[in-house]
Amino acid sequence: MDIKKAIKHLIQLKDEDFARYHIYNDPIEGRIPSHLREDIIREALICGNEEATYAMEKLGMVKGIGWADLVELAQSLGIQIQFKKCDNSLQYVYFGSYEDSGVITLYEETISKGEALAQEYNIEELKGISLREVVLAHEIFHHIEARKKDLFINSFRINLWKLGPYTHRSRLICTGEISGMAFTKRLLNLQFCPNVLDVLLLYPYNEILAEQLYKEITMSSHQKYILKSHYL
């Protein structure tokens, strides 16, 4: 895969295109009614944008906030930020992680490799973009998501099964990711969807998986409603 060409292509996609990819990969994707999918995407994007606007207004932030602003925001929310070289998992590559206790971990080696790759291939659209800030902003949203139970992404439920008068309902994982990318984009005043960086950061570790991810995202962007028989 030509990584520079792939990233430039992904940068041109809309937020809704990446949102469809997240829906496609939700564990209960097959139970999400087709006629509700675009409404779910719209509401999740609104949720993320509104939370970013609220956070910026709360701290008097302006467009193009930097690392110090993000740290201040995290501190105001009671978040502890820690750094590790990398994640020890053999199955996944993590850029950052969030624990319900309010701890965000940033994996510096993973992030640094992504930044080095952007410089090596001279990707114009990524110049001046701090991948560390993007990862931190996204994880900050997951803290907000965990604390504000009245958010759309927490209150929206899908009916899974019914037994007599009881209906078992479940929230969607994908809505938190969709809102998280909208929150990050708005907060950092990015001109592209932050999920572009998922492919970039994965590429130095596993080119095959990065290409697979790229194909899944682009496939989702060309189809409004994708149904699959099982979750991969």
N, C-alpha and C positions, 0 to 999 in steps of 0.2 A: 504493500500500500504506500502511495505517495502521501506521507503524513502532512506535508505543507498544503497540498491540494485538498486533502480531506478536511483539515481545519478551516481552510478558507471557505469550503462548501458549507460546513456546519455553521460558520459565522453568519451566513446568509439566511439561515432558517429562522422561522418565527418561534416565539415562546410556545405557541400552541402546538407546533410540530414536536417539540421536545416533551410537552405535556402528554401528547398522544403516546409517545414512547413509554412514559412512566405508567400510563394506564395499561398499556400492553403488558407490562411486567409486574403488575400488581398480582399478588397470590390468588385473589379471587376475581381476577379480570373477567372470567367467563360468566360471572353473575352480575356484571354491571350492564344494565339495559342500554342498548345502543342509543335510544332517543334521549338518554340523560347525559351522555358522555361530554358533549360540548358544553352543556350547562355546568357540569362538574368542573371542567377545565376553567371556564370563565370565572366561577366563584372562587376557585382555589387561587387563581392568579390575582384576583381582587384582594383576597385575604392577605397574601404576601405583600402586595403593594401598600395596602393600608397599614400593616404593621411596621413597614419600613418608614412610611411617612410619620407615623406616630412616634417612632423611636427618634427620628431626626428632629422633630418638633420638641420632644421632651428635653433633649440635650442642646437645643439650639444649633444643630448641625446644618451645614449647607451642602450644595452639590460637591461631589468629588471628595468625600471624607477620606481620611488616611488611617494609618495604623493606630496612632494615638487616640483618635476618635473611637475606633472600634474597641480598643482596650477600655476606654472610659465607659462606653456603652455596656460592655461585659461586666465591669465592676459595679455599675449602677444596678445591674440585674442580679448581682450576687454570684457571678460566674467566676470560677477559678480557671486560669489558662495555664497549661503545662506543655512542655515540648519534649518529644522523644525523637530519636534518630529515625526509627522506622517501626512498623508494626511487625510482630513476629509470626503473624498468621501465614500459613502456607497456601491457603486457598484464595485469599483476597488481597488486594493492594489497597490500603487505606491512606487517605490524605489527611483526614481529621476524624475525630470521633467525639461523641457527646455521651456523658453518663447522666442519669437522672438525678444524681446527687449535685449536679451543677458544675461538673468538671469537663472542660474541653481540652482535648489533646491534639496537638498539631504535630504531624510527622515530617520533620524537616528534610530528611534525605529525599523522600518522595516528592515533596514540593520543589526542592532545589533541582532535581533532575528534570522536572517539567519546565521550569524556568530556563534551564540551560538548553533544552530542546527548542524552545520558542526563539531563543537568541541564535542558536545554530542555524535554524532554517529561516531566520530573518522574517518572521511572520509579522508584518506591519501592524495588523490590527491588535496585536498583543503587546506592542511596545508601550512601556509605562504602566502596564497592568501588573499588580502584585498578586501572585497566585496565593501567597500566604494570607492576604486580606480577604480574598474570595473564599477560601476555605474557612477562615474564622467567621466571616459574616454568615455563611451557610449554617455553621454549627450553632451560632448565637440564635438563629431562628428556631432550631430544634429545642433550645431551652425555652423560648417563648411558647412554642407549641406544647411543651410538656406542662407549662404553668397555667396557660389560659384555656381552660376547658370549654369556654363558650365560643371559641373560634369555629368557623364553618368546617374546617378540616377535622375538628374533633367531634362536632355534633352531627355531621352528616353520616347516615348509616345506610347500608345495603341489606335488604332482606335475604337471609340465607336459607332458612327452612322454617316450617310451621308445624306445630304439634298442638292440635286442639285450638284453644284461644291464644296460645303462646307463639310468638314469632321471634325467632332468633335473628338478631341483626348484628352487623359488624361494620366497623369503620374501615376506611381504605388507607393503605400505606402510601399509595401514590399521591394522594392529595397533599400530604406533608412535604413531599419532595417537590411537587409543582409550586406550592406556596414558597418553599425555601429558595427556589431559584429566582422567583419573582422578587422576593425580599432582598436577596443579594444584589440582583441587577439594579433595583431602585436605590438601595442604600449606597452602592459604590458608583452609581451613575454610569454603568456599563452600557456599551452600544451593541452587545450581543448577549445571548443566553449563557449563563455561567456553565451550563452542562457541556458546552463545547470543550471545556477543560478536562472533562472526564476521559475523553479519548486521548488528549495530549498527555495527561499525567500517567495513564496506563501504558502508553506506547513504549517508554524506556524499559519497562519490566516484562511486557509480553506483547509483542507486535501482532501476534495472531488474535489474541483476545481483543486488542484495541481495534483491529480491523473488523472483527465480528460485531463489536459494539457500534462502530461507525455504520455498518450495514443495517443493523437493527434500527438505529435512530432514523436513518434516511428512508428505510422502508416504511416506518411509521408515519413519516412526514408526507408520504404520497397517498396515504389511505386514511380517511376520516375514521372509519370504524374497522378495527381488526379483531377478529375473534380467533382464539386458538383453543385446541382441545385440552392442553395441559400446560403447566407452568414449567419453564426450563430454568 
